[in-house]
Amino acid sequence: MEEEVIILATRTCHHRPYLEKELARQGIPFQVFYTDERPDLVARWGIHHSPVLLFRGKPVFVGMPGGRELEAWIAAYRSGSFKHE
């Protein structure tokens, strides 16, 4: 079963480790998938940047989010108030 939160990244993405570390530090469960393992997600969302943060199967961030953006999303995730647009 897939987690609600997924990091989709290329294997050479330099931002992925930071995003993983921050989510883990915040206690948010997540899975990491590489673009070569999940071409279905890449094609579905037309993804051309890495990393991508997916929540419930939909992109939240395409490319590395800024610190404040990520903090705001984490707060919304924790409170249950995050909604996809």
C-alpha positions in Angstrom: 0.0 0.0 0.0 1.3 3.4 -0.9 1.7 6.2 1.7 -0.4 9.3 1.5 2.8 11.3 0.9 5.2 10.4 -1.9 8.4 11.9 -3.0 8.9 11.3 -6.7 12.4 12.1 -7.9 15.2 11.3 -10.3 18.0 9.2 -8.8 20.4 12.1 -9.2 18.1 14.8 -7.6 20.2 16.7 -5.0 17.1 18.1 -3.3 15.5 14.7 -2.5 17.7 14.0 0.5 16.8 17.3 2.1 13.1 16.8 1.5 13.3 13.2 2.9 15.2 14.5 6.0 12.6 17.3 6.7 9.6 15.0 6.3 11.2 12.4 8.6 12.2 15.1 11.1 8.6 16.2 11.2 7.3 12.6 11.7 5.5 12.5 8.4 5.4 9.0 6.9 6.3 8.9 3.2 7.6 6.7 0.4 10.2 7.6 -2.2 9.8 6.5 -5.8 12.2 7.2 -8.6 10.9 8.4 -11.9 12.3 5.4 -13.7 10.3 3.1 -11.4 7.0 5.0 -11.8 6.7 6.3 -15.4 2.9 6.1 -14.8 3.1 9.0 -12.3 5.5 10.9 -14.5 3.2 10.6 -17.5 0.0 11.2 -15.6 1.1 14.5 -14.2 3.5 15.6 -17.1 6.3 15.9 -14.6 9.6 17.5 -15.8 11.1 18.6 -12.5 12.5 16.8 -9.5 11.6 16.3 -6.7 7.8 16.2 -6.7 5.8 15.9 -3.5 2.6 14.0 -4.0 -0.2 13.9 -1.5 -3.0 11.4 -2.0 -1.7 10.9 -5.6 -1.7 14.5 -6.6 1.2 16.9 -6.9 1.6 19.4 -4.1 5.1 20.7 -5.1 6.8 20.3 -8.4 10.4 21.1 -7.8 11.9 21.9 -4.4 9.6 24.0 -2.3 11.0 26.9 -0.3 11.4 26.5 3.4 8.3 28.6 4.3 6.2 26.8 1.7 7.1 23.4 3.0 6.5 24.5 6.6 3.1 25.8 5.7 2.2 22.6 3.9 3.4 20.5 6.9 1.2 22.6 9.2 -1.8 22.1 7.0 -1.1 18.4 6.6 -0.9 18.0 10.4 -4.1 19.9 11.0 -5.9 18.0 8.3 -6.8 21.2 6.6 -4.7 20.8 3.4 -6.9 20.6 0.3 -5.8 20.2 -3.3 -6.9 23.1 -5.5 
